[in-house]
Amino acid sequence: MAGALFPDARFRSPTAVQNRSDVRDEMVYSALRLGDGAVGQTKTFTIPQGQTIPSLGNAGGLASWQTTHSALTTNLTKAGEFGSALGDASVRGIGITVEAAIPLTANASLTTVYPVTGGTPQDVLAVLAQASFALRIGGKKQIEQPVWAFPALGGPKGSLQLVSGAAGGATVITTGGFVTNGEPGTGRKLKIPVLIARTDTVEGEFNIAGTLDMFGSNTQSMLVWTGLLALIKGDVR
């Protein structure tokens, strides 16, 4: 069964126990950053931890976690490959999650105030309306569809009540402050797994049609994670 689920494992590390593997349920993920005015294409899964996160659009309003790849934004330690650190993979699902902006307060004019990091509900809708994603393995396209076809694998969901200090007493405002791309935990299930060898080049292409106009401040920045749900066959050491 393992032979049917995974690519043939070759080029093992000399420190690995030959002909032995650990199989685990894993998510391989990589993020990019979008800013106001984003246009064109950028790629994910091509940059490892410790290097600059790929981005499109205005670079203002960057938070510390939005600049350099860490365990928060990718678990790849080798550029464009799963390598011996992860191993061979059988991908069974794909999901895309947009970083949500947390509403800070509602002011006296009944306007919701957001920070400059994360996507507002309007931003999430803009991404779903204008962005597409393609996955390439070894240069060959495996799947390409609009971002809305890859529901989030996790993330906040629901609404938030904010209280303003409007004249005449406090006013309770219910706002869609938490918006995620689909029901958390669903993702796009694949009937036929995508097989990825540890030495295959993995590229996620993120394309923006037109120009992304983010709500409110032009200094807004948000992360967009792509997650690959996979069975991973790693080396035994």
C-alpha angles and dihedrals in degrees: 000000000000089000091057095048101045138044117252106281111230136155094042121184113266088236092060123098104251118243092007126106140174115224118205140167106248145163117222109200143176132180137208131193127239126197135179112294094026111169136165129014140318132173137234131201089038098093124060132211115298096034133096118286111241113248146183128202135010112000095208124118095030116172120212092255092052098062110057129033113253134158086285094064106028142004094203114114095179124058112256096344137084089221126178091309090072106010133200118346142205107200115208102168143022128204136176122206126190119211107248123224112228112227109239101197145319114251130216092273089059092249119142113235118215132189120243093253124077133023122288119221088264091051092052090051090049092053092049090049097047110026134083132184133211129186118210125188116193089348093304119118112239101176138353126185143134114289091248088067090066105062118203120276090214144339142118121313135185135039139297131224115222126189121214129197095234119160115270095039138310117320119211113217123192110206134175090241094151114056124164134181099261133319108333113252098022107096125163108302117214118214090198113043119234108235117216123185117210090249096047117113109243120201130175111196116206113192129189117204110214118339123321110233109198121206119259120341121038088221092070115127129183137180122230116201125202113200128193114202105211149157106241124207105203132180124267113230 
